[in-house]
Amino acid sequence: MRPKAKNILGIDWGEKYVWFAYVSENDNIVMPIWNLINDGSMFFNVWDILMRYNITKIVIWRPDREEEIQKKIDRFIDSLGMIADPEITIERYKEDYSSVEGAAKTGDFDKSSKNDTLAAMVLLERRKDKI
């Protein structure tokens, strides 16, 4: 029996929604998970994602220029650390303009869940070789 792959979860935090993507060590292909509404029940769903996808590392991005958003993301990371297995590492990376890059893939520059999901994938794609 082949052991379960170890997967890396990419998170693009937003005040209204949080977007997720993952990459498997077996095939190194970034896949979308979609998004969750950023409310009180979100962490129950995040825990389910961690278990379902056998997550061993979490990568979360913080915008380089927006200090207030950085503080909110740091609070999110603190809460995430309380529900995640202590063996799951959580890493922060600076990012900017991932939504623009995601939108460029579709040619649709309107704000949308599709583009923000692509942004989560773009961010993980940027980092997967360094993770």
PEQUIPE-V914034 format. One record per residue. N is the residue number from 0. PHI is phi in whole degrees, -180 to 180 (none if undefined). OMEGA is omega in radians with two decimals (none if undefined). NEAR is the number of other ideal C-beta (glycine too) atoms within 12 Angstrom. Layout:
n: (N:N)
phi: (PHI:PHI)
omega: (OMEGA:OMEGA)
near: (NEAR:NEAR)
//
This chain:
n: (0:1:2:3:4:5:6:7:8:9:10:11:12:13:14:15:16:17:18:19:20:21:22:23:24:25:26:27:28:29:30:31:32:33:34:35:36:37:38:39:40:41:42:43:44:45:46:47:48:49:50:51:52:53:54:55:56:57:58:59:60:61:62:63:64:65:66:67:68:69:70:71:72:73:74:75:76:77:78:79:80:81:82:83:84:85:86:87:88:89:90:91:92:93:94:95:96:97:98:99:100:101:102:103:104:105:106:107:108:109:110:111:112:113:114:115:116:117:118:119:120:121:122:123:124:125:126:127:128:129:130)
phi: (none:-77:-67:-62:-68:-90:-121:-109:-100:-102:-125:-113:-79:-139:-64:-98:-132:-124:-104:-131:-146:-142:-133:-96:-68:-72:-121:58:-108:-79:-125:-78:-111:106:-138:-128:-68:-82:-136:-62:-88:-59:-67:-64:-71:-64:-58:-61:-62:-59:-76:-62:-99:49:-75:-113:-148:-119:-117:-127:-103:-127:-65:-72:-107:-109:-63:-64:-65:-58:-64:-65:-67:-62:-66:-60:-63:-59:-67:-61:-63:-79:-102:-82:-56:-59:-83:-81:-85:-120:-120:-105:-134:-76:-154:-153:69:-68:-65:-66:-66:-63:-66:-63:-68:-105:79:-112:-96:-75:-65:-154:-62:-59:-70:-71:-66:-62:-62:-61:-68:-61:-62:-69:-61:-60:-98:-60:-77:-106:-99)
omega: (-3.13:3.13:3.11:3.11:3.02:-3.05:3.09:3.13:3.04:-3.12:3.03:-3.04:3.02:-3.10:-3.14:-3.14:3.02:-3.06:-3.05:2.99:3.09:3.06:-3.13:3.09:-3.13:-3.04:3.07:3.11:3.13:-3.12:3.10:2.96:3.12:-3.06:3.04:3.02:-3.11:3.12:-3.07:-3.11:-3.06:-3.06:3.02:3.12:3.09:3.11:3.11:3.10:-3.13:-3.12:-3.06:-3.07:3.12:-3.07:3.10:3.11:3.07:3.07:-3.14:-3.06:3.11:3.10:-3.06:-2.95:-2.99:-3.04:-3.13:3.09:3.11:3.12:3.12:3.12:3.09:3.08:3.08:-3.14:3.09:3.11:3.11:3.12:3.14:-3.12:-3.07:3.02:-3.12:3.14:3.07:3.11:3.11:-3.12:3.10:3.05:3.07:3.09:2.99:3.01:3.12:3.12:3.10:3.13:3.08:3.13:3.14:3.13:-3.12:-3.07:-3.11:-3.05:3.04:3.09:-3.12:3.08:3.13:-3.11:3.11:3.04:3.06:3.10:3.09:3.10:3.13:-3.12:3.13:3.09:3.12:-3.00:-2.95:3.14:-3.11:-3.05:none)
near: (3:5:9:15:19:21:34:41:46:42:46:46:40:31:18:16:27:39:40:44:41:39:36:23:20:16:12:18:18:31:26:31:30:22:30:30:19:26:14:11:13:27:24:16:23:38:22:18:32:30:19:16:29:22:36:28:31:39:38:43:41:30:26:16:12:18:12:13:23:23:15:22:31:19:19:31:30:17:23:32:23:16:24:26:18:10:14:29:21:33:25:25:29:21:33:21:18:36:33:20:23:35:23:16:20:21:11:17:16:14:16:18:27:24:30:38:34:34:42:43:37:32:43:42:29:27:30:27:11:14:25)
//
